[in-house]
Amino acid sequence: MIPVRVAIALYQAPQPQAILTLGGESLGEREAFTAEFAHWYPALEIWVSSGVVPNEGRRIFRDAGISDSRVHLDYRAVDTVTNFTTLVTDFSQRKIQHIYLITSDYHMPRAKAIATLILSSQGIAFTPLSVPSNHTKESFLPIIRDIARSLLWIFTGHTGASLKPAVNSP
């Protein structure tokens, strides 16, 4: 069912209609990359999920000449799975069927695994864009854990975020 929904989304929206940047343990690199990238697509709105603090996030985009009206800073997410689950309804309500997904290169494999399940289950396609970094790639354990949490969300509507600390590895 998911491949059919994605095929329909890509047919109806072959080009991305919005930008989603995942926040995280960055110092604004992802936001700065997004602000520069957004110059190429001035009609696209931008969502930043749990990124740098609001004043810093707004400053990064303003300094790059991006209007506040294009930028949605959302702080509901507590982790990578909830980066997606907290915004997927917003995208659906706006009839967004295809997004650019921006995160750091080391984080992209996990983000793509989660997006494939959560976004695709709602008929939203994504085009990944990696921000270069000096970090080593994440291990498979967080990817597998978050695939399981994504499946839990698809079937129950719960992310298992409260269980995450119990299954994290040091």
N, C-alpha and C positions, 0 to 999 in steps of 0.2 A: 504494500500500500504506500509506503514512504517513497519508493522510486517513482511511482505514478504521480504523486503530489508534487515532487520536485520537477519532474518533466513538465507538468502543467505550468508550474511557476516559471520555469525557464522559458517556456513557449510564450507565456503571457507577458513576462518581464525579462527579456533577454539581457538587458543592461541593469545593473544595480540601481535601486531607487533611493537608497539611504546608506549611511556609513555608521557602523557600530564599532567603537573602540573599547576594548576591554581594559579596565584599570587594573591595578595590581601593585606589585612591589616596584613600581617605576618611580622615577623622579621627574615625570612629565615627558619622558622621551616618546611615549606612545601618542600623547596628546599633541606634541610638537610635530611629529610625523604626520598625524591626521590633519593638522591645520595646514601644513604645506600641501598635502595631497588634495585637500578640499578645494584648493585654488583651481584645480583642473576640472572640478565638477561643481560649479557654483550654484546649481539648482538643488543639490542634494542636502538634506538635513543630516545633522550629525548627532549621534547618541554616544555619550561616554558613560560607561557603566562602572561605578565605584572607582573613579580615577583619583587624581590629586584633589586636594581640598577645593571647594568652589571658587574662592577668590583666585587661586593659582590657575585653575582650569580656565576660568573666564579670561584671565590675563594672557595666557598662552594664545588663545584664539583671537583675542582683540589685537595683540601685538602682531599677529599674522594677517590682520585685516579681515577676519571672519566675523560677520555680524552675530551678535548675541541671539538674534531671532532664528538662526540656523542651528544653534547648539543647545542640546538637551543634556544637562548633567544629571545623572540618575544615581542615587546612592542607596538603593534598596538591596543590592547584591552584597553577599558576604563572602562569596567564593566564585569560582569559574562557572559552576553549574547554575548558580543563581544569577550570574551575569545574563544568562540566556532566559531563564524561566521568568525573571521579573520584567523582561522587556518584550517577550514574544507576543503577548496580548496587545501591547501598545502598537507593535508593527502590524498585527492582523487588523486591528481597528482602523488603522490608517491605510489599509489595503496594500501594504508593502509586501511584495513577494520575492524580492531579491535585494540583498545587502552586500556591501563590502564589509568584510570582517578584518579588523586590524588588531594585532597583538604582537608581542615580541616573538622573534624566531624560535627561541627555546620553548615557548609556551604554545606555539601554534599546533603541534600534533594533538595536544589535549583539547584545545579549543575546537579544532576541526572535528574531533571525535564527538564531542558534546553537541556541536552545531548540527552535525549530520543527523543526530537523533532528535534533538529538541526542535530546532528550526524546521527541519525537513518534515517532522511529524505534523507541523502546522502549515505545511505548504509554502515554506519560505526557503528559497535557495540562497547560497552565499558564495562570494568570491573572496578567497583569503589573500591578505596582504601582510607580509611579515616585516616587522621593524627589526633591523639588524641589532645584535647585542653581542656581548662577550661572555654570556652565560653558557654553561653546558646544557645540553638538552635534558629535559625531565626524564625520570625513569618511567618504566611502564606501569608501576604500581598506582600512581595517581591517575593515570589514564584509564586503567581498568576500573578503579574505584569510581571514577566519575562517569564512565559508561554505565555502570550498574546504577548509580544515582539518577542518571538521565532516564534510564528505563523505568526506574521506580516512579519518576515524575510523570512519564507518559501514561503509566497504568493507574497511578493513584492520585496524582496532583501534588504529591509531597516530594521534596528534594532529598530528604535525609540529611539536611545540613546540620541538624542537631547531633547526628551520629558521626559526622566527619572527624571530630577530634579523637574518637575512639578507634578509628581505623587508619589514622595518619601514621606514617612511619617517621622516625626521627631523622 
